[in-house]
Structures are given as structure tokens and as C-alpha cells.
Amino acid sequence: MRLREIFNIRTVAALLLICTIAFMANTIFAQVQDSTVSSTTAAIDTAAKSAVSELSPSNVPLISTAVDTVARYKNMQPLVVTKDYSEAYRSGSYYLLMFLLLCIFIAIIGKILKVYEISREMQGQKSRFDIRRINGVLLGIALIAGIYGVYWSYSVQGPMSMHESASVHGLDIDYMFNITLILTTIVFILTHIALFGFSFKYRGSENRKAYFYPHNNSLERIWTIIPAIVLTVLVLLGFFTWRGITNVSLEDQKKAINIEVTGEQFKWSLRYAGADNQIGSRNYKLTTPTNGLGIDFKDQKSWDDKLVSEIVIPVNKPVRFTVGSKDVLHSFYLPDFRAQINAVPGMPTHFQFTPRLTTAEVRVERNNPEYNYVLLCAKVCGAGHYNMQAKVTVVSEAEYVTWLAKQALYYNDDVKKELQMVNKKSTDENNKIALNTNTIIK
């Protein structure tokens, strides 16, 4: 009866699912192999054609001393092409399929052992192994492996992903992050030691009876009050840190360099304020092929603005970014400066910070002479989202002044000419309307 219960409709469905997954895995892997073999064959054909062209009578000398022809023809063997599957083995799908096959293999072994155990019980024989003891040992091994994984994450992965902040306010964010990480790591390790340790120590046994322990008020108070206090402290710390970063006084705003960043699918448009350190107003109705940002050039503050292709900012000087969008929701993200804020259509947002490390300094610190700061989009804004990048360079104040002086004004001759034509067309239309009105009145 027990064997019949095992091989019920659910088991049959599970086996069919396993067979289907195995078939799909084999098909996908075969396609990867075929593509790899095709690329290898194409490379071999190309090499063979180039070899034939190089060995044409016009290129080959009459007597060659570079090759021992006697030994070559004596040991001649048919050409053997070695298939290179390294690309397939390095692909993520290959390892995913291997993991799925491993899980299926373990599940099948478990079912076989279960059938073996039930068959022995039906024959009146005692089971040779206790699955509860095996599970307890496996949980103990999982605990050790998990603790080592935590150590590896801190010692290997952590230094690769976390670096010193390149902005002043970023140090406060890193401090807050480290406090949160330390507290959660302590809780994580203690709870998992308790979880796996109890599972191993109190694993099922025929020689021991379980004690029913339904409730304890003291424990309830401890794991309710302590987490509440800790979370309250973390939330308040985050609130005051973010408030100190975003609530900038008017006096500090005036001291900052003003830069406008406008996102669109899929690029960033960068506009620097001129000598007046004020960015001219915009109106989407004024957008034209020449005036892609819809800048209102009737506002004289826009006459000295400069459109650039990259962000260059001076070290130890506050910089204020005005962030907007032309189409969908984007996200202004400077990971090295711990700066991120949404770019919302029709609603400008602001982020101000002070860089503290130049590009040259951070290259030395990270031992990477080609490292650059980068502006990214942190919202999945479409198919070309990955391409929304802009280079950011932090230099000395003297280098910044020199660079800014070389940038051309956005209010150039082409824009002026187009603006004059628009104004002339508008004036002609107004005169025509006035003339028609006077004619109708008469």
C-alpha cells in the first residue's frame, strides 16, 4: 500500500516534469555546442583561405629553408579539428542547467532511498539508516558552509564592491551603511547558529521524547522590544543623514556650481551655467531640432550656458545638479559619490554634493590607471537603458577653469539664426492677422 502511495499521480507528474526539463536542457546545450562548432569551423575556413593565399606561387619562394619538407611529409597525418567548447562551458546557462540536473539527481536518489526504506519495513526489517540523523548532519554542514560564505563575502567580495566614497556626504552614508551591516550580520550569524544548531542537536530520535513548549512571554518581549529599538535607531539615523544631504541652505546653494542634467531615451544632456552661475529656463514647447532642450532664449540667463559632452567638476567645491527628464522616468546615479535622485518629466529635482577625490587620486588609490567616474541611469527606462552613461572627471580648480573656458556657448550662431527666423515668422503671422482683422472691420 505504501508503494502505491509513493507512485501516485503526483509522482508520475513530477517524473514527466523532470524528463521535460532534461530534454530542454539537452536541446539548449546542443544549440550552444552547434553555435560554438560553427564559429570554430568558420575560423578554420578563414585561416585555411589565408594560408592558401599566402602559399600562392607569387608569394612563395622557390626554395624554402624554413620548413623541413622531408620530415613533414614523412609524418603527415590527416587534419584533426579539435572542437572548442570553452565558450559553452563559461556561459551562465550551462551552469544553471548543471545545477538543475544536480537537484534532479539528488531528488531521484532521495526517492530511491525512500522506496528502499519502505520495502524493508514491509518485510519486517529495521532500516539500516536514520534519515533524521542524516538531515541533522547535513544541516550542521550547511551551517559551517554558510558561516564560511559570510567570511568570504566580507574578505573577498566586499573589497571588490565597496570603495571609499569620493564625496564628503558619502562618508556619512558609508558610516550609516556599515552600522546597519554590522548589526544585521551579528543577528544573521546568531540566528542561523541557533536555527541549525538546534536542528542538529534535537534531531529526531526513538530514544528521546519531544517536549511541547508552546509559549514564553519573556522571549516574546526580548525579540519584540530589542528589534524595535534597533530599527528605530537605524531609521532615525537614515532620516537625519538624508535630511542633512538634501536640505541645503540658500547660502550654500549660491556657492555651488550649477549643472543641469536632462535624461532622455537613451542619453544624458549636460548644460553648465555660465559666468552668472544661473541656468536659463526651459519650455518643452520650444523644443526644435536645433534647440533639443527647449531652452527659452528670451531669458538672458541662458545666453552664457554651455552644452557639454561630459561632466568635469573641481575637487572640494560644491556642485548642484538640477535633474530632469524629457520623456520617461530616469534616475541620476553617481555610485562613487553616493548620489542618486529620480529624473522626473516636468518636475526638476536637485542634488548637491562636494567631491573630495580627484580622478587622478582615485586611480592611484584603486591601482587602476584607466578608472573613471561615471554617471548612470538607475531606472530600467527601456531597451537602451544600459547605454545611458556619461563620463565624470574630478580635477583641480585651475584645470576646471581652463576646461570650462574651452567649451562653446549653447546660444551659438545656428540657434540665433533659427530664433530670428522664428521671430520673423511670428511677426509676419501677427501682421497678417492684424491686416485681415482690419479688412473685416471695414
N, C-alpha and C positions, 0 to 999 in steps of 0.2 A: 504493500500500500504506500509505503514511503517513497519507493522508487517511482510509483505512478505520480505522486505529488510533485516530485522533482521535475519529471519530464512532462509538464503540463503545457498549456498553450503559451504561457509567458516565456517558458524556456525555449520553445520552438521559435517564437518571435525573436528572442534575443540571439539565438544562433543564426537565424536568417539575417538579422542586422549586422552581426559580426562578419558573415560571408560577404554581404554587400559592401561593407567598409573595406574589407580586404581586397575585393575586386577593384573598387575605385582607387585604392592605394596603388595596386599593381598597374592600373591603367595610367595614372598620373605619372608614376615613376618611369614607365615605359616611354611616355611622351618626353619627359626630361632627358632620358637616355638618347632618344631619337634626335632631339634637337642638338644635344652635345655631339653625337656622332656626325650629324650633318655639318656642324660648324667645323669639326675636325677634318672631315673629308674635303670641305671647301678649302681649308687652309692647305691641305696636302696637294690638292689640284693646283692651287695658285703657286705653291713652291715648285711643283713639277714643271709648270709652264715657264716660270722664270729660269729654272735650270736649263730647260731646252733652249730658251732664247740665249742664255749665256754660252751654251755649247754649240751655237751655230758656227758654220765654217768661217764666217767673217770675224768672229771673236776668239776662236780657239787657236792657239799657236800650233805649228806643225809638229813640234816635238815638245812634250810636256815632261818636265822633271819633277813636278810637284806630287805626282801620284805614281805609285808602284803598280803598273798595269798588270804585271805577271802575277803578283800576289792577289790583286783584286779579282782577276778572272779565275784564279785557282780556287779561291774561297767564295766564289759567287753563290749566293743563296737567294731564293725568291723574296721579294719585298714583303715584310711583315708590318702591317699597320697596327700600332698599339692604340687602342681606344682610351681616350682620356675622360674619365668620369668625375674628375675633381670638382667641376662646377656643380654637378648634380649633388655631390656629397656635401658641398658647402651651402646649399640652398636651405632656407628655413623650412620649406615644405617637406624636405627629406627627413629632417629631424622630428618634425611633427608627426609624420607617418610612422617613424620608428617608435615614437613614444606611444602612439595609439596601438601599434602592434604589440608592444610590450605589455600594455594594460590588458589587451585581449588575451595574451598568453597567460598572464597571471590569473585572470578570471577563469580561464579554462582549467588551469591546474587546480584552482580552488574548487571548482565543480567536481572534478575527478576525485579529489580527496574527500569531498562530502559524500559522494556516491560510495566510495570505499568504506568510509566510516559507518554509513547506514547499513551497508551489506554485512559488515561484521556484527553489528548489533542484531540484525535479523537472524544471524547464525548463532547468537548467544555468546559471542566472543567480546571481550573487552577491548576498547580502542587502544591502539598502541601509542597514540599521542594525544595530548590535550590541546585543542585549538586555542583555548583561553590562555594557556601558558605561552603559546607561540605569539599570540596577539600582544600579550604583555611585554614580551621581549622585543617585538617589533616596535612597539611604542617607546620603549627605552632607547632603542637605536635611533628612532625619529627625533627624540629629544636631544640626543648628542649631536646629530647631524644639524638640527635646527640652530642650536647654540653656536656651532661652528659657522653656520651660514651668517649669523649675526656678526660674528667676529670678522668674517671675510668681507661683509658689506661695509664695515667701518674701516678696515685696514686697506682694502684694495679698491672697492667700488667708490667709497666715499671721496678719497682724494682725486679720483678722476672726474667726479661730477660737481664737487663743491670747491670753489676757489674764493680767495679773499675778494670782498666787494670793491669795485672801482669807484664807488661814490661814498659820500660822507654818511648819508642817511642809511645806506646799505649795511653799514656796520651795526646799526640798531636792529635792522631786520634779521641779520645773521645771529645776533645775540638772542633775539626772541626765538628764532628757529632752533638754536642749539639748546635752549632751556626746554622747549617742547620735546625735542628729540631725546634728551637725556631722561626726562620724566617718563615718556612713553616707552623707552627702551627698558627702563627698570621694571615698569609694570608688565611689559611683554615677557621679559625673562622670568619674573617671579610667577606669573600666572601659568606659563607653559611648564615650568618646573612642577608646579602643583598639579596641573592637569595630567601630564604624562607620568609624573612620579606616583600619583595616586592610582592611575590606571595600571601601573606596573605592580605596585605594592599590594593592591587589593584586587588583583585579578581573580577570576572565578576559581573556586577550589571546592572539592567534595568534602574536605576535612574542616571547612570553616563555614559558619552560618553568617549571613549578612545581617547587619544591624540597621533597622529602619530609623533614620534620623531626619525627620521632615522639616524642622524649622529651628532657627536660633535668632532671637531678637538682637543679641549683641553683634553677631556677624552682619545682620541686615543694617544696623546703624553704622558699622565701620565702613562697609563698602558702598554706602549711600552718602554719608557725610563727607568722607575724605575725597572721593572723586568730585563731589560738588564744589568743595573748596578749591581744589586744584584747577578745575575747569574755569571757575570764576576768576581766579588769578590770571590764568592764561588769556581769557577773553578780555579782561581789563587791560592787560599788558599790550595785547594786539590793538585794542581800540585807541589807547593813548599814543602808541607808536604810529599808527596810521594817521591819527589826527595831527600829530606833530609834523608829519611829512606833507600832508595835503593842505592844511590850513596855514598858508603863507601870508604874512602881513603885507600890506600895500607898500610899505617901505622896502621890504626885501624883494617884492615883485619888480619895483622900479630899478633895482640894482642888477637884475638878471638880464642876460642876453635873450632876446625874443626870437624864437624859431617856430614857424608853422609847419606842421606835418599833416598832409592830407592823403588818406588812403583811398584807393580805388582798385578794382579788379584789373590787373594784379600788380600794382606798384605803389610806391610812396612818392608823393610830390613834396619837395622841400623848399621852403621860402624863408629867407633871412630878412629881418628888419634892417633898415639902412641906418644912416647916421642918427636919425631921430629915435632909434630903438623902438619904433612903433610899427606894427604891421597894419597895412591898409585893409579896409573892409572888403567883403566879398558878397556876391549875389549870384545865385545859381542861374538866374535869368540872363545874366551877361555872358554865359559860357559860349565860347566860339572856338573854332579850330586853332586860332592864334592865342586866345585867352582861355586856356583849358580850365583854369581855376575859377573863372568868373569874377575876376578882381575888378572892383569899381575904381576906375582910374580918375573919376571925378574927385575922389578922396586923395588929397595931396600926400597923405601919409604913405600911399602905395607907390609913389613915384621913385623912391630910392630903394625899394625892396629888390631882393636878388633871388633868382631861382637857381638852385644848385643841384648837383647830382649825388652828393654825399654830405654827411654831417661831419663838420670839423668844429670842435669846441675847445676852449682853453682850459687848462687844468686850474683847479682851485678858484674857479669863477662860477657863480650860479648861472644856470641855464634854465629858461622857462619854455616849455613846449606847449603850443596850442594845437590840439589834436582834433581832426575832423575826418569826415568821410564823404565821398561823392555818390556812393551807391548803396552798399550793404554795410552790415556791422563788421568792423575790423577791430584789431587790438594792438595798440602801440606797445611793443615789448622790447626792452633792453635788458637781457638777463644779467650781464656783467654789472650793470648799475642798479639792479634790483628795482627797475622802473617798469610799471605796466599799468595801462589805463585804456578803456574802450574808446574806439573812434566811432562816434555815432553820427549818422546823417542828420544835418540840421541842428545839432546841439554840440558846440565846441566844448571840449574838456581840456584840462590843464594838468601838467605835471612838471614840478620844478625840483632840480637837484644840483649838487655840486660835485663834479668829477674830482677824484683825488689821485688817480694814477694815469700817467700818460700812456700812450700806446707803446712807446719805447720801453718804459719801465715794466709794463705787464709782460712784454715779450721776454725780457730778461728774467723776470720772476718765474715765468712758466717754462723757461728754457725752450721757447718756440719763436724763432726769428720771423715767422710768417703769420703769427697770430694777429687777428684784427677784431675789434669790437664790431658788433653787427646789430642792426635794427630788424626785428622780425615781426610777423603778424601772429598773434596767439589765438586767433579765431579761424575755424575752418570755413573760409569765405568763398570756396569754390574750387574748381579743378586746378587752377594755377596758384593755389594758396602757398605752396612751397616756394614759389618764385618771388614772394613779397619780401625782399631783403634790401637793405641799404647799408653801405659801409659807414662806420663811425670811427673817427680818429680824434684822439685827445692829444693836443700839442701844447707847447708853451704859449704864453700870451703874445709874445713877439711873432711867433710863427703863425698864430691865428690872425693877427692883424695883417700880415703880409698876404696870407691866403685870401682873406675876405676882400682885400683891395683888388685882387685879380679877377674877382667874379663880376660878370656882366650884369647890368641892370635888367630887370624884367620889363620895365617900361621902355622898350627899345623902339627903333625906327619903324619896324613892322607893326608893332602894336599901335604906335602913334598914327601911322598911315591908316590902319583899319579903323581906328577910333574916329579919325577925321572923316572917313567915308561914311561911317555910320551916322555921325552927327550931321553931315551934309544931306544924307538921305532922309534923316528925320526932319530936318529943316524944310526940305523940298515937299515932303508929305504934309507938313503943317501948313505951308504956304498954299498948297493945292487945296487943302480942306477949307482954309480961310477964303480962298477965291470962290470955291463952289458955294460956300455959305453966303457970301456977298451977292452972288448971282441969283440965288434963290430968294433972298430978301427983296431984291429989286423987282 
